[in-house]
Protein backbone atom coordinates (compact mmCIF):
# COMPACT_ATOMS: atom_id res chain seq x y z
CA UNK A 1 0.00 0.00 0.00
CA UNK A 2 1.13 3.49 -0.84
CA UNK A 3 1.40 6.07 1.89
CA UNK A 4 -0.83 9.07 1.49
CA UNK A 5 1.12 12.30 1.19
CA UNK A 6 -0.36 15.41 2.75
CA UNK A 7 1.62 17.95 0.77
CA UNK A 8 -0.07 21.25 0.09
CA UNK A 9 -0.08 22.54 -3.43
CA UNK A 10 1.97 25.69 -3.85
CA UNK A 11 -0.83 27.69 -5.50
CA UNK A 12 -3.06 27.30 -2.41
CA UNK A 13 -0.45 28.90 -0.21
CA UNK A 14 0.52 31.62 -2.68
CA UNK A 15 -2.86 33.38 -2.63
CA UNK A 16 -2.83 33.48 1.17
CA UNK A 17 0.70 34.87 1.14
CA UNK A 18 -0.29 37.59 -1.35
CA UNK A 19 -3.36 38.47 0.76
CA UNK A 20 -1.31 38.84 3.95
CA UNK A 21 1.33 40.90 2.13
CA UNK A 22 -1.35 43.21 0.68
CA UNK A 23 -2.97 43.73 4.09
CA UNK A 24 0.40 44.53 5.68
CA UNK A 25 1.23 47.05 2.94
CA UNK A 26 -2.19 48.68 3.32
CA UNK A 27 -1.71 49.10 7.07
CA UNK A 28 1.81 50.48 6.58
CA UNK A 29 0.56 52.94 3.94
CA UNK A 30 -2.22 54.11 6.27
CA UNK A 31 0.24 54.72 9.11
CA UNK A 32 2.55 56.73 6.85
CA UNK A 33 -0.39 58.75 5.53
CA UNK A 34 -1.58 59.51 9.08
CA UNK A 35 1.93 60.60 10.11
CA UNK A 36 2.32 62.91 7.09
CA UNK A 37 -1.16 64.37 7.64
CA UNK A 38 -0.31 65.07 11.28
CA UNK A 39 2.98 66.69 10.25
CA UNK A 40 1.18 69.00 7.80
CA UNK A 41 -1.46 69.80 10.45
CA UNK A 42 1.20 70.74 13.04
CA UNK A 43 3.01 72.84 10.45
CA UNK A 44 -0.17 74.82 9.74
CA UNK A 45 -1.00 75.31 13.40
CA UNK A 46 2.58 76.38 14.16
CA UNK A 47 2.36 78.99 11.37
CA UNK A 48 -0.82 80.39 12.93
CA UNK A 49 0.85 80.51 16.35
CA UNK A 50 3.83 82.37 14.87
CA UNK A 51 6.29 79.57 15.49
CA UNK A 52 9.01 78.74 12.91
CA UNK A 53 8.05 76.39 10.07
CA UNK A 54 8.85 72.70 10.13
CA UNK A 55 11.44 72.16 7.43
CA UNK A 56 11.32 68.38 7.53
CA UNK A 57 8.44 65.96 8.13
CA UNK A 58 10.60 63.85 10.45
CA UNK A 59 11.19 66.82 12.80
CA UNK A 60 7.54 66.70 13.90
CA UNK A 61 8.39 64.44 16.85
CA UNK A 62 11.18 66.82 17.89
CA UNK A 63 8.79 69.77 17.67
CA UNK A 64 6.23 67.94 19.81
CA UNK A 65 8.89 67.36 22.47
CA UNK A 66 10.22 70.95 22.17
CA UNK A 67 6.77 72.36 22.92
CA UNK A 68 6.75 70.62 26.31
CA UNK A 69 10.32 71.56 27.31
CA UNK A 70 9.63 75.23 28.26
CA UNK A 71 6.70 74.10 30.44
CA UNK A 72 8.94 71.64 32.28
CA UNK A 73 11.76 74.20 32.68
CA UNK A 74 9.42 76.88 34.03
CA UNK A 75 8.31 74.64 36.92
WOVEN-V239089 format. One record per pair of residues at least 6 apart in sequence whose C-alpha atoms are under 6 Angstrom apart, sorted by sequence separation. I is the first residue (numbers start at 1). GAP is how many residues later the second one is. If there is no record, write none. Layout:
i=I gap=GAP
i=I gap=GAP
This chain:
i=43 gap=11
i=39 gap=18
i=39 gap=21
